[in-house]
Every structure is written in structure tokens, then in C-alpha cells.
Amino acid sequence: MDKLARVLDFPKEIVLDLPKVTLIGNMQALIENHRGIIEYSTDRIRISINSGEIEITGKSMSICNISRDEIHLDGSIGLIKYHC
């Protein structure tokens, strides 16, 4: 599948069903290709992904926008962990 993504010039996250995490400093995060929220508090957010989960810890975090494909977070992001 990885080779197919390269040949067709498709983004790997789409072909391989991987999450895409975009950070703006430590103040904003955009998580694409998620499977939903597992846990939410202002200091810890756990997000389900196809291969496990992403855990984000910090302070004063909030979900600004959530859609079927994206989650937009604001706050002071301290750590992002990928659990498979």
C-alpha cells in the first residue's frame, strides 16, 4: 500500500488509514483521521485512531471543533503520545 501511495501520489495517511497530527507551536493541534474521543478533560485528551490511540496532555485544553474526520484543540499542549 505504501508503494501504491507513492506511485499514485496519494497522501500516505489516506491510503494507509493513518492519523495526521498538525501542531501550531504548543497552542493548537489538528488531528485528522480519528475514530472518536475516548477521554476528555482540560489536562488530558485521549483520541481513538485505527491503530490505537493518541494521548495529549497539557493545561487549559479545549476542543474547538470536532467533525467526522478532524478534531481541533486549543490550549497549552505539553505532550503527545502515540499508543499502538
C-alpha positions as CSV (number, residue, x, y, z in Angstrom):
1,M,0.0,0.0,0.0
2,D,2.9,2.3,0.8
3,K,4.3,1.8,-2.7
4,L,0.8,2.4,-4.2
5,A,0.5,5.7,-2.4
6,R,3.8,6.8,-3.8
7,V,3.0,5.7,-7.4
8,L,-0.4,7.3,-7.4
9,D,0.9,10.4,-5.4
10,F,-1.8,10.0,-2.8
11,P,-1.2,11.1,0.8
12,K,0.0,8.1,2.9
13,E,-2.4,8.9,5.8
14,I,-5.3,8.4,3.5
15,V,-4.1,5.2,1.7
16,L,-2.7,3.6,4.9
17,D,-5.6,4.9,7.2
18,L,-3.1,6.7,9.5
19,P,-3.8,9.8,11.7
20,K,-2.3,13.1,10.8
21,V,-1.4,15.5,13.6
22,T,-0.6,19.1,12.9
23,L,0.8,21.4,15.6
24,I,1.0,25.1,15.8
25,G,3.6,25.7,18.5
26,N,2.2,24.3,21.7
27,M,-1.1,26.2,21.4
28,Q,-3.1,24.3,18.8
29,A,-3.4,20.8,17.4
30,L,-5.4,19.4,14.5
31,I,-5.9,15.6,14.4
32,E,-7.2,14.2,11.2
33,N,-8.5,10.6,10.5
34,H,-9.6,9.9,14.1
35,R,-12.2,7.4,15.4
36,G,-13.6,9.5,18.2
37,I,-12.9,10.8,21.7
38,I,-12.0,8.2,24.4
39,E,-11.4,10.6,27.3
40,Y,-11.7,14.4,27.6
41,S,-10.6,16.8,30.4
42,T,-8.8,20.1,30.3
43,D,-5.5,18.4,31.1
44,R,-5.8,15.2,29.1
45,I,-7.5,14.1,25.9
46,R,-7.4,10.6,24.5
47,I,-8.4,10.1,20.9
48,S,-9.1,6.8,19.2
49,I,-7.3,6.1,15.9
50,N,-7.4,3.0,13.7
51,S,-4.2,1.5,15.1
52,G,-4.6,2.5,18.8
53,E,-4.9,5.9,20.4
54,I,-3.3,9.3,20.7
55,E,-3.0,10.9,24.2
56,I,-2.5,14.6,24.5
57,T,-1.7,16.2,27.9
58,G,-1.4,19.8,28.8
59,K,-3.2,22.6,30.5
60,S,-6.4,24.5,29.8
61,M,-7.1,22.4,26.7
62,S,-10.4,22.5,24.9
63,I,-12.0,21.0,21.8
64,C,-12.7,24.0,19.5
65,N,-14.2,21.9,16.7
66,I,-14.9,18.2,16.0
67,S,-16.1,16.6,12.8
68,R,-16.2,13.1,11.5
69,D,-12.6,13.5,10.2
70,E,-11.0,16.2,12.3
71,I,-10.5,17.4,15.9
72,H,-9.2,20.9,16.5
73,L,-7.7,21.5,20.0
74,D,-6.6,24.7,21.7
75,G,-4.7,25.2,24.9
76,S,-1.2,24.6,26.3
77,I,-0.1,21.3,24.8
78,G,2.7,19.6,26.8
79,L,3.0,16.1,25.4
80,I,1.6,13.9,22.6
81,K,1.8,10.2,22.9
82,Y,1.0,7.6,20.3
83,H,-0.2,4.2,21.7
84,C,-0.5,1.3,19.3
